[in-house]
Amino acid sequence: MTGYPRRSSPPKFEPLLGVPAEIREAVPLIHIGADRSLRRQLPNQQYSLLRRIFEDIDEDFQNPENKVAVRDRDGNEHEVPRTERLQRLLTLVMKLLKTDKFKRVETSIKQNVLEQLGLKAEADDIDLYFTPMSSMDFYKNLDLVIRDHGFTISAIEVGEGFQNAIVLAVLRAFEETKRKGAILLIEEPEMFLHPQMQRSLYKTLQKIGETNQVIYTTHSPHFVSVPEYRDVLLVRRNGEGTCVIQSSLATDNRRREKFLKELDPERSELFFARRLLLVEGDTEKLSYPGYAAKLGLDLDRRGATIVEVGGKRNLKDFADLAISFQIPVGVVYDKDSSDFTIWSESGKSIVSMRMRCAVLLEKINSKSCHNATRITPTQHVSGL
C-alpha cells in the first residue's frame, strides 16, 4: 500500500520490489545472490551471513559468565568478564591514540558545536568526545586475509572462484553453529562448483533446512535430486507472465522410497525440460537423439529431455511426476515376452498394456500454467 487511504477513497497498492527494511529487521533474513563477492558477506554488511554469526558471538561475549584469565601486578591470576577486560584495554588504547593533533580536532569540534547551539560546557554540564568502539563494532570491522607462501592479501581481492569457496565455507560454518529461525535466500548455489562439491553443498543446505527455511533458485539437477518433490517449484514464463508450478501428486511411502532410489541427478533433468520423453533404458535413450538428428530436430534447442527410468515398472511413476508439474510428457515402451503391470498405491493391478510401441502424450495449453488436463495411463498415440 502506497499510503494511508483517505476517507471515501480506496487504498492504492503497488508491486513490492525487494524486502522492506521492517521485515529484514524483524526476521533474520540472509541473501546470497548470484554475485559471490565476499564483500557482501563480511560482518560489516547488515544482512550478511557473517554478520548473523558474529551477532551470536557478540551476544556470547557480552555474557558476564564469559570470563578470561588475567594477572595482576603481583602476578596472581584471576578471572574477569571479557567485557570488563575489553573496556580496560580500550581505555589504554584511546590514551595511546589521543595524540596532540587528535585532541585539537576533538576540542575544536566540541567548541564549534557548543558555540552554534549557544551552550557553554561548564555552565550547561555538557561534553562531546570520541569513544572507543563496542565489541560488535570490532567484529563488524574484521577483514579476512589469505596468506599464501608468505604473501598476504585480503580475501576480497582474490578471484571469484576463491571468494565463492569462502562464502560457501561460511555457509557451512553457519550450519555447524546450529543457527535457528533464519530465512536463507540463495541464487544459483551450484556456481563455480564441480559436481562433487554441488552434492556436498546440497547436503549442507538440507541440514540447514532442518532448523531454518532455505529457498534457492537453481539450474542444476544436483539440487533437485529429492524424493520430497513437493519442495520443488517450477518457475515458467508464458504469454500471461511468470507462473509457479508445484506438484499436485500425493506423497506416500512407496512413491517416496521409489524416487529416493531412482531420482538421481541425471534423471532429475526432467524438472528443467520443456518436453519430456520417458524410455525404459539406455538403448532408447542413446538411439532416439540420433534418430531425431536425422529428422533435423535439435532436442536440446527445443528444451526436450529423454530420461531412461530403469525399466517398465518405473514408467508410470515418472510420468505421473512429470504430469503433476504440467510438463508435456511422452512414454515409449516395447513388448516383452509377457505382459507387464502398472501397480496402484494399494498394490493391485490397475492397468495392463500390450502393444509394440506406444507414446503417452499430454498436451498443455501453452497460454496458461493452470489448465493442464490429466490423462489416463491407457491413452496413447501410436506410430512414433
N, C-alpha and C positions, 0 to 999 in steps of 0.2 A: 504494500500500500504506500502510495507516494506521500500521504499526509493525512491528518485528521479530516474526515468529511464534514462539510458544512451541513447545517440543518436543511432538510428537504432536497439535498443533493447526494447522489450515490457515491460511494468511495471509489477512488481511482487506483488501479493496480498497474504495475509494470513488471517485466520479467526480472527475476532475481539472478544477477550475474555475480558469481563468486559467493563466498561465505561471509555474512555480516560479522563485524568485529564483536558484537554482543554474543553471538553464538560461539565464536572462536574462544572468547574468554570463559564462557560457561562450560564448554566441552573441550576436553583435551584432544584437539584435532591436530594431526600431523600429516603433512602433504609432501610426498616425494614425487616431483614432476619428471618429465622426460629429460629436462636439463639436470644432469647428475653433478652439477657443480657442488663441490664440498662446501663452498662459501655459504650456500643456502642452508646447510645443516649444522653449522657451527653454533655454539651456545649463544652468540650474540644475536641470532635470528629468533624472533619471538615464538614462532611456531615450528621450530626445528626439532629433530629427534634428540640431538644432544642437549638442547635447552630443557626438554622434558626430563631427560636423565639427570642432568645436573640440578634441576629443581628438587628432585628427590634426594640427591646427595646433600644439597644445602639444608634441606629440612632435617636430615640426619645430623648434619654438622651443628645445627642450632640446638639440638637436644642437650640439655645440661648434663645428662648422663654420659655424653660422649666426651671423654677426657683424654688428656695427653700427659705424659710424664715429663716433668721439668726439674731442674736442680736449682736450689737457692744458692746464695753467696757462700754458705758454709759447706756446699757440696752435697747437701741432703736432697734426696729425690722424693718428690711428692706429685700427686696428680691434680690438675686443674682443668676446668672445662675448656674445650678448644676455643669457644668464643671469647673467653676471658684472655686466653693466651694470644689470640689474634689481635685483640684490642691493644694489648701491651706492646706487641711488636709493631703495630701500625702507628702508635704514638711515637715510637723511636724512628720509624721510617719518615713520618712527617717532619720531625725535627731535622732529619738529615736532608729532606727535600726542600725545606724552607730556607733557601739561600737569601741573601740580601735583596737580590732582584725580585725573587718571589714575594718577599714581604712588602716591597714597594708597590708591586702590582696589586696585591691583596688590599693594602691600605688605601691606595688610590681608588679602587673600585668601591670600597666601603664609604669613603668620604664623599664621592660623587653621588652615590645613591642617596645618602642621608641629606645631602645638600638639595637634591632635586625634590625630595619629599618634605623638606623643611624640618628635619629632625636633627637632634643632637644626641650623640651616642651616650654621653654621661647622664644627661637630663632625662632622656626617654628610655634609658636602660635597654638599648638595642645594639646588636652587634651583627657583623656579617663576615664570614670567614670560610675558607675551604676546609673540607673534612675528608679524611681518608675513605676509601670505598668500603662497602659491605662485603661479606663473604661471597654473596651471589654476584656482585659486580666483578669480583676476581674470576669467578667461574665463567661469566659471560665473556670475558676478555681473553680467555685462553686461546692459544693457537696450537695447531697440530703440526709438528715438524717431522721431516724424514731425514735420517742420516744414512747415507749410502757411501761406503768406502771413505769415510772421513769428510764427506761433503754434506752440508746441512742445507735443507731447503724447506720452505713452507709447503705443506701438503696441497694448498690451494693453487700452487704454481705448477704442479705436475700434470701429466696428460689426463684426458677424460676417463680412459680405462682404469687408471690407477685411482682416480678420485671416485669412480663408481664402486671400485672394490672397497674403498674406505667407507662409503655410505652404506653399503650392504653389511660391512662388518659392524657398523654402528647399529644397524637394524637387528643383527644377531645379538649384540650386547643388550639391546632393549628387551629382547625376548628372554635372555638369560637372567636379567634383573627382575623378571616376573612383573613387569608393569601391567596394571589392570585398568579397564574402563576407558581406554583411549580409542579413537577412531583413526585408522591409518588409510590414507588415500594414496595409492601408488600407481603411477603411469608406467607401463611397459617395464615390468620388473626384469624381463629377460635381456635387457640391453647390455651389450658388452660381455655377455656370459656364454661360455661353452655349454653344451647340453648337460654335462655332468653337474656343473655349478647351477644351472637352471633347476635341475631336480633337487639339489641341496637347498636352494633358496625357497623352493616351493614347500619343502618340509618345514623350513623355519616359519614361513607365513602360516602354515597350518597350526603350528604350536602357538604362535602369537594370537591366532584367531580363537583359541580356546578361552582366552580371558579378555580379548579385545575384539573390536569389529574391524575387519580388514576388507577393503574394497579396492580392487585393482583392475586396470584395463590391460589387455594383452593380445598379442598376435601370435603367441607361441602355444602349440598343443601341449607342451610340458606343464602349463599352468591351468589346463582344463582336464587333466587326466584324473578325474574324480568320479567315484561312484555316486556321490551326492550331486547328481546332475541338476537338481533344483537350485543349487547355489550358482549356477551359470546363467547369465543373462546375455542374450544376443542383441546387439545394437545394430540396427539396419536403417538405411535411408531409402525412402521411396518417394513417389510423387507427392505425398502429403507431408513429408518431412522425415523426422527421425522417430523410430519406434523401438521399443524394448520388448523382447520376447522371452518369456520364462516357460519352461517345460510344464505342460499340463498332465504329464504322465505320473500316475500314482506311484509312490515308492513302497516297496515291500522287501523283505529279507532276501527272497530268492533273486529278485532283479538286482538288488544292491550287490549281493555276492557275485553275481554273474559279471556285472560291469566292473567290479573291483578286480576281477580276474582278467577280463577281456579288453577293457577300455584303456589301452596303453597310449602313449603319446602319438604313435603313428596313426592309430585309428581315431584318436581324438581330433584329427584334422577335419573330421566331418563337421565339427562345430563352426568351422570357418568357410564351409562350402556354400556356394550359391546353388549348386545342383549336386546331387549325391547319387552314386550308383553302388549298390551293395552286391558283392560277389562272394562265392564260397571260399576261394583260396587264392594262392599266389599265381596259379596258371592264368586265371581270368584277369587278375589284376595286372599282370605283365603283358597279356596279349591285347586287351582292349585298347590301351593307348596307341599301340601300333596300328590297329585297325582304324581308330579314329583319325590318325595322321594320314592314312591313305585316302580317307574321305575329305581331307583338308580341314579337319576340325582340331583346333588347339584347345584341349580340355583345360589347361591351366589358365589360358587367357579368358575362358568363359567362366572361370571360377568353379569348375567341376572337379570333383574328387571321387576316385574309385577306392573303396575300402573293402578289403577282404576281412571276413568276420570269423574265419576259422571253422567253417562248416555250416551245413544247412540249418542245424538246430539253433544257431545264433541269429539267423537272418531276421526273424520276426522281432526279436527284442531290439536289434539295432534299427530296424525300420520304424518300430513304434517310437523309439527315442528321437529319431530324425523328424518324424511327422509331428511329434509333440512340440518341436521347436519351429514348426512350419517351414522346414527345409524340403524343397521338392526332391523326392527320393524315388529311385527305381531299384528293383531287386531282380537279379538274374540267378537262376539255378538250373541244373540239368537233372536228368532222370537217372537214378541209381538202380541197382538190381532189385530194390524193394522200395516200398513207399516210405516216406518219412513223415513224421507227425509234428505239428506245432502244438505245444502244450500251453494250457491255460494256467492261471495262477494256482488253481486247485489241483493241478497235476493231471487233469483229464484231457483226453484228446478232443480238440475242438475243430481242427482243420486238417484235412488230408489232401495233398496236392500231387497230381500225376500229370506231367507234361514234359515235352522235350526241352523247351526253352521258353521262359516267360519273363515278362518285365512288369513289375508293380509300380505304377506311376501315381503320384499325387500332384495335381495341378493347383497352384495357388495364384489367386488374382494378384498380380504384381502391384496393383494400385493401393493395396491395403495389407497391413500385417495382421489383421484380425478376422479375416474371412476365410481361413483355410477350412477345407472340407475333409473330414476324416473318412478314409475309405477302408473297406474291409480287406483282410488278408487274401481273400479269394479273388479279388478283382485283378485283372491282368490285361496286358496288351501283348499279343504275340507278334513275331516277325522282326525281332531285333536283328 
